[in-house]
Amino acid sequence: MTKRPGQTGFKVLARRWIVERSLSWLMNARRNVIDYERLPQHSEAHLTWAAITLMTRRLTRKTSTPAWNRRSASAKAA
C-alpha cells in the first residue's frame, strides 16, 4: 500500500488488523496454507469449511466470554 498524500511516518490503517486476524485464523487450516487445489472453486470450498469450523467451535465452546476479555479474579474483587 502507498502512503496517503501528506502523510509522514507510520499510520495504522483503520480495521486492517481485523482482516489480517481473520485471514490468519483461516490459514490455521493446514490445507489452506499451500495451494494444493487445481480449481479456484475447490480452494474457495476449503476456505468456507475452515470458516464454518471456526464459527461452530466458537458457538459450542463452554465459556461465553473469550479468554482475552475475561477479567482476573483480583479485578473483580476491587
N, C-alpha and C positions, 0 to 999 in steps of 0.2 A: 504494500500500500504506500501511497505517496503522502507527504505532509500536506496539510491544508495551507492555503496561501497566508503568509504572515506568521505562521507557527514557528516558534523557536523551542528547541528542546523536545523532551518526551511528553506525550499527552496520551492518556488512556482513552481508547475508543469506547463509546457507550455500548454496553451489552455484548461486547465482543467475547468476554470471558464466559458468558452463558453458552455461546455457540461452541467455543473451544472445549468447555467442560462436557457438553453433551456429546461431541464427537469423540472425546476420549473415553466416555462410558461405552459408546457403541464399539469402539476399537478393542475393548476388553474381550469381545468375542473373537477367538483365535482365527476363525475363517475370514473375518473382515479385514485383518491386518494385511494380508498378501492377496493380490488379485488372482485367485485360483480359477475364477469362472470365465467361460468363453463369451457369454452373453451378458450385457448390462442388466437385463431383467433378472438374471439369477443373483447378481450382486445386490440388486435392489431388494429382492426377496429375503436375502440373508440379513440385510440391514433392518428390514421390517421385523423379522423374527427376533433379532437382538433387541430392538426397541420393545417388542411385546414381552419378552422375557424380563427385561429390566423393569417395566411397569408392573407386571404381575408379582414379581418379587417384592417390590415396594408396597403394593397393595395388601399383600398377605403376610407381611412381617408382623411380629408380635407387638413391638413398641410403636406407638402412634407418632412420636416425635423423632426426628432424625438425631443421630448421635451428636452432630455438631451444634444442635440447637438446644440440647438439654442443659439445664443449669446444674451446677455442682451442689452437693448437699450443704456446703458452707454458705453458698449464695442464697439458698432457700431459707436457711435459718436466720439470716440477717434481716 
